[in-house]
Amino acid sequence: MDILSRSGYTCLTEADVKTKAQTLINHEMIIPTDLEARFKRVSKVIAMLFSSEGLYRTAYLHGLPLYSKLTNAEQVQVYSYIKFFHDLCLDQMGEALTLQDSRNFLWRAFIKLGLSPEPHFFENFRDDHIVEMHSRSGAVLFRNLKFFEYCSYSFEELYTQAPTTLFEFSRDTEVFLAPLKEKIFQGTQEFREVRLSYDWKEKSSMDSLEVQCEVEFMHPLYSKGDKREPAAVILLKRQSLFGDRGM
């Protein structure tokens, strides 16, 4: 059982989705000028969209303690990542599609990022996969809604803190994953069935979620028109809360 099931998830009607998306699009016409205000605004919109899907997450911590301590350059970078996700969510719901529609949401991210997968990618993809895209530098470019079902941190925490600050892992996953990523980026490995299992728990959230995770597949992603060298890598994972069955 996932957290959406626990929270009594109910699907939106097409009219509900269109109305919610158009209201938020209209509100976004008024754009704050400073970065902290912009960060607050877009994170609140994402939280509103999530809540309309039955998933409740905090936009930011009181006083914006983490984002406000970043350098200006770091604030600009973090804002660009969360604004991308904000725009992606609005585009998805603006076409009367829910954020839970992982396949369409993922295709939209590919298009918006100018990336394309290998032709066989969707042979491995399943709607219940947790999806993460990582750039060559290690930045997280995209996470699907399924990721947030198993993470209770605020958007401010997720977008400003390193994973090792937020989560305690049962093993050093990067020791195993980094060489595989490097092979993909070097073009010597097109895709890989990984099957890396580990546990993690949230270090400082109120919910203190504990999760069992298995990375199943890693695939290269290419910039459109350039198949010579991968520009990003995508991970397909399955997760379950401790005590649940069915991973």
C-alpha positions in Angstrom: 0.0 0.0 0.0 1.4 3.4 -0.9 0.8 6.7 0.8 -1.8 7.9 -1.8 -3.8 4.8 -0.9 -3.4 5.6 2.8 -4.6 9.1 2.3 -7.8 8.1 0.5 -6.8 9.3 -3.0 -9.7 10.3 -5.2 -9.3 11.0 -8.9 -10.3 14.5 -10.2 -12.8 14.9 -13.0 -11.6 16.4 -16.2 -13.5 19.6 -15.3 -11.9 19.8 -11.9 -8.4 19.5 -13.4 -9.0 22.2 -16.0 -10.5 24.6 -13.4 -7.6 24.1 -11.0 -5.0 24.4 -13.6 -6.5 27.6 -15.2 -6.9 29.2 -11.8 -3.2 28.6 -10.9 -2.1 29.8 -14.4 -4.0 33.0 -14.0 -2.5 33.6 -10.5 1.0 33.0 -12.0 0.6 36.1 -14.2 1.6 38.1 -11.1 5.3 37.3 -10.5 7.2 38.4 -7.4 10.5 40.1 -8.1 12.8 38.7 -5.5 14.0 35.1 -5.5 12.8 34.1 -2.0 9.3 35.3 -2.8 9.3 33.5 -6.1 10.5 30.3 -4.4 7.7 30.5 -1.9 5.1 31.2 -4.6 6.0 28.3 -6.9 6.5 25.8 -4.1 3.0 26.8 -2.7 1.5 26.2 -6.2 3.1 22.8 -6.4 1.8 21.9 -2.9 -1.7 23.0 -4.0 -1.5 20.8 -7.1 -0.4 17.9 -5.0 -3.2 18.4 -2.6 -5.7 18.3 -5.4 -4.4 14.8 -6.1 -4.8 13.7 -2.5 -1.1 14.0 -1.6 -0.3 16.7 1.1 3.2 18.1 1.3 4.7 21.2 2.9 5.9 23.9 0.5 8.6 25.3 2.7 9.7 25.7 6.3 8.7 28.6 8.5 10.9 31.6 7.7 12.5 29.8 4.7 15.6 29.0 6.7 17.4 26.8 4.2 16.8 28.6 0.9 17.5 32.0 2.5 21.0 30.9 3.5 22.0 29.9 0.0 24.3 32.2 -2.1 22.6 34.2 -4.8 24.0 31.9 -7.4 22.7 28.9 -5.5 19.3 30.5 -5.1 19.0 31.1 -8.8 19.9 27.5 -9.6 17.5 26.0 -7.1 14.8 28.3 -8.2 15.3 27.2 -11.8 14.9 23.6 -10.9 11.7 24.0 -8.8 10.2 26.5 -11.4 10.8 23.8 -14.1 8.8 21.3 -12.0 6.1 23.9 -11.3 5.7 24.7 -15.0 5.6 21.0 -15.9 2.9 20.3 -13.3 0.8 23.2 -14.7 1.2 22.1 -18.3 0.2 18.5 -17.3 -2.9 19.6 -15.5 -3.7 22.3 -18.1 -4.4 19.4 -20.5 -6.7 17.7 -18.0 -4.1 15.0 -17.2 -3.4 14.2 -13.5 0.1 14.2 -12.1 -0.4 10.5 -11.3 -0.3 9.7 -15.0 3.4 8.9 -14.9 3.8 8.0 -18.6 2.4 11.2 -19.9 4.1 13.2 -17.2 7.4 11.6 -18.0 7.0 12.3 -21.8 6.2 15.9 -21.0 9.5 16.1 -19.0 11.4 14.6 -21.9 10.0 17.2 -24.3 10.5 20.2 -22.0 14.1 19.1 -21.2 14.9 18.4 -24.8 15.8 14.8 -24.0 14.9 11.5 -25.6 15.3 7.9 -24.3 16.4 4.8 -26.2 13.6 3.1 -28.2 13.4 0.2 -25.8 13.1 2.3 -22.7 9.3 1.9 -22.3 9.7 -1.9 -22.4 11.1 -1.6 -18.9 9.0 1.3 -17.6 5.9 0.6 -15.4 3.4 3.1 -14.1 4.3 2.2 -10.5 8.0 3.0 -11.0 9.6 5.8 -9.0 11.4 7.9 -11.7 14.4 10.1 -11.3 16.5 11.8 -14.0 20.1 12.9 -13.1 22.3 15.2 -15.1 26.0 14.4 -15.8 26.8 16.7 -12.9 24.5 14.8 -10.6 21.7 17.3 -10.4 18.2 15.8 -10.1 16.3 17.1 -13.2 13.0 15.4 -12.6 11.1 13.2 -10.2 7.6 11.8 -10.8 4.7 12.1 -8.4 5.4 8.5 -7.2 8.6 9.7 -5.6 6.8 12.1 -3.4 4.5 9.4 -2.1 7.5 8.0 -0.2 9.0 11.3 0.9 7.5 13.6 3.5 10.1 16.5 3.4 9.1 19.9 2.3 10.0 21.1 -1.2 12.5 23.6 0.4 14.3 20.7 2.1 14.4 18.5 -1.0 15.6 21.2 -3.3 18.3 22.7 -1.1 19.7 19.8 0.8 21.9 16.9 -0.2 20.3 13.4 0.0 22.8 12.3 2.6 21.7 15.2 4.8 18.0 14.2 4.6 18.2 10.4 4.5 20.1 7.7 6.2 21.0 4.9 3.8 21.6 1.2 4.7 24.5 1.2 2.1 26.5 3.7 0.1 24.4 3.6 -3.1 26.7 5.9 -5.0 29.6 3.4 -4.6 27.6 1.0 -6.7 25.7 3.4 -8.9 28.4 5.9 -9.8 30.4 3.4 -12.0 27.3 2.4 -13.8 26.4 6.0 -14.5 29.9 6.7 -15.8 29.6 3.8 -18.2 26.4 5.2 -19.5 27.8 8.7 -19.9 30.9 7.3 -21.7 28.6 5.4 -24.1 29.9 2.0 -23.2 26.7 0.9 -21.6 23.3 1.6 -23.3 21.2 0.4 -20.4 21.5 -1.8 -17.4 19.2 -4.0 -15.3 20.6 -2.9 -11.9 18.6 -4.7 -9.1 20.2 -2.7 -6.3 18.3 -3.1 -3.0 18.7 -0.9 0.1 16.7 0.8 2.9 16.6 4.4 3.8 14.9 6.5 6.4 14.3 10.2 6.8 16.6 11.7 9.4 14.7 14.8 10.4 11.2 14.9 9.1 8.1 14.7 11.4 6.9 11.5 9.7 10.4 9.8 9.8 9.4 7.5 6.9 11.4 4.3 6.5 11.4 2.8 3.0 12.7 -0.3 1.2 14.0 0.6 -2.2 15.1 -1.3 -5.3 16.7 0.4 -8.3 15.7 -1.8 -11.2 16.9 -0.1 -14.3 19.2 2.7 -15.5 18.9 4.2 -19.0 20.8 6.9 -21.0 18.9 10.0 -22.2 20.1 12.0 -25.2 19.8 15.5 -26.3 17.5 15.7 -29.3 19.5 15.4 -32.5 22.6 14.1 -30.7 22.9 10.4 -30.0 26.7 10.4 -29.7 26.9 11.1 -25.9 24.2 10.8 -23.2 23.2 14.0 -21.6 21.4 12.5 -18.6 20.6 9.2 -17.0 17.2 7.9 -15.8 16.6 5.6 -12.9 13.5 3.4 -12.5 12.9 2.3 -8.9 10.3 0.5 -6.8 9.7 1.4 -3.1 7.6 0.3 -0.3 7.1 1.5 3.3 8.4 -0.8 6.0 5.5 -3.1 7.0 3.9 -3.0 3.5 4.0 -5.8 1.1 4.3 -6.0 -2.6 7.5 -4.4 -3.7 
